[in-house]
Amino acid sequence: MYLWLKAFHIIAVIAWMAGMLYLPRLFVYHCVAEPGSKQSETFKVMERRLLRAIINPAMIVTWVSGLWLAFEGGFFKSGWLHGKLLLVVILSGVHGLFARWVRDFAADRNVHSQKFYRIINEVPTLLMVGIVILVIVKPL
Ligand code: HEM
């Protein structure tokens, strides 16, 4: 049962991370497309579908399965889990910002530059590296 849950957790994590790495890439290209152009409208559809069909449900499954694993494994007193939870809360906050920017793009109200999105693009990667080291190496 525990291993099935862990497999489910990792499947959800992969889907969440794939979306969190791809969405800011779409922002990088979208912010230089002319508002109202066919290209800009296509990006809007891609961003909305990616957020609603992949990123949002994958985040929920990751949280539910992760907390369930922590409960089953009795990890709530472990330092590595506290560190991991802190980084996952930050990742969830970044997710919230992405959702806001999808709404801004949908209303042609983007205010950020391409450079901004290129930098933001690296944040989920850095968080993911920390999260994976904490849960696999368990240094804390
Ligand atoms: C949403 C909150 C999360 C919680 C509460 C959580 C909790 C857990 C727990 C308790 C385990 C089992 C550890 C073990 O059996 O040793 C686990 C496994 C794992 N988690 Fe999470 N997790 C969360 C999110 C994430 C995220 C966002 C990632 C990656 C970006 C991730 C990556 C992994 C990996 C790779 C494993 C397998 C580790 C192993 O088999 O040793 N988790 N998680």
Residues whose N, C-alpha, C, O or C-beta is under 5 A from the ligand:
A	BS01	HEM	V13 T62 W63 G66 L67 L69 A70 F75 V88 M128 I131 V135 I136
